[in-house]
Amino acid sequence: MKFSNYQNYEDLPLFLNAELLAKVLGVGVSSAYELMHEKGFPSVRIGKRFIVPRDDLKRWMDEQVAKRGSR
């Protein structure tokens, strides 16, 4: 499992690349890339790169937790 050096949400940069996303989520980089390509995940394509806006990631995570809680 990958560990993040960030202690709280505000420490994250405004945009996350696949490597940083992997560290934050505790998954491998290949899993982060797969997630970034999934429909409904808040990634943004700029040229050939995909990035994830920090605030959109937080919102997406909150939605996932809320969905899980309603089961």
C-alpha positions as CSV (number, residue, x, y, z in Angstrom):
1,M,0.0,0.0,0.0
2,K,1.2,3.5,-0.8
3,F,1.2,6.1,1.9
4,S,0.7,9.8,1.4
5,N,2.9,12.5,3.0
6,Y,-0.1,14.8,3.2
7,Q,-1.6,15.3,6.7
8,N,-4.9,16.9,5.6
9,Y,-6.9,17.8,2.6
10,E,-5.7,21.4,2.5
11,D,-2.1,20.3,2.0
12,L,-2.9,18.7,-1.4
13,P,-2.1,20.7,-4.5
14,L,-5.0,22.1,-6.5
15,F,-4.5,19.4,-9.2
16,L,-3.4,15.8,-8.7
17,N,-1.7,13.6,-11.3
18,A,-1.9,9.8,-11.3
19,E,1.1,9.3,-9.1
20,L,-0.2,11.7,-6.4
21,L,-3.8,10.3,-6.7
22,A,-2.4,6.8,-6.1
23,K,-0.6,7.9,-3.0
24,V,-3.6,9.8,-1.6
25,L,-6.0,6.8,-2.2
26,G,-3.4,4.2,-1.2
27,V,-3.5,2.3,-4.5
28,G,-1.1,1.6,-7.3
29,V,-0.5,4.0,-10.1
30,S,-2.1,1.7,-12.7
31,S,-5.2,1.7,-10.5
32,A,-5.2,5.5,-10.4
33,Y,-5.0,5.7,-14.2
34,E,-7.9,3.3,-14.5
35,L,-10.0,5.3,-12.1
36,M,-9.1,8.5,-14.0
37,H,-10.5,7.0,-17.1
38,E,-13.8,5.8,-15.6
39,K,-17.0,7.6,-16.4
40,G,-18.2,9.8,-13.6
41,F,-14.7,10.2,-12.1
42,P,-13.7,13.9,-12.0
43,S,-10.6,13.8,-14.2
44,V,-9.8,16.5,-16.7
45,R,-7.8,15.8,-19.9
46,I,-5.3,18.4,-20.9
47,G,-3.5,17.2,-24.0
48,K,-2.4,13.7,-23.3
49,R,-2.4,14.2,-19.5
50,F,-5.2,13.5,-17.1
51,I,-5.4,15.5,-13.9
52,V,-7.9,15.6,-11.0
53,P,-9.0,18.9,-9.4
54,R,-8.6,18.6,-5.7
55,D,-12.0,20.0,-4.8
56,D,-13.7,17.7,-7.4
57,L,-11.9,14.7,-5.9
58,K,-13.2,15.6,-2.4
59,R,-16.7,16.0,-3.7
60,W,-16.5,12.7,-5.5
61,M,-15.2,10.9,-2.4
62,D,-18.0,12.4,-0.3
63,E,-20.5,11.1,-2.8
64,Q,-19.0,7.6,-2.8
65,V,-19.2,7.5,1.0
66,A,-22.8,8.8,1.0
67,K,-23.8,6.1,-1.6
68,R,-22.2,3.4,0.5
69,G,-23.9,4.6,3.7
70,S,-27.3,4.4,2.1
71,R,-27.0,0.7,1.3
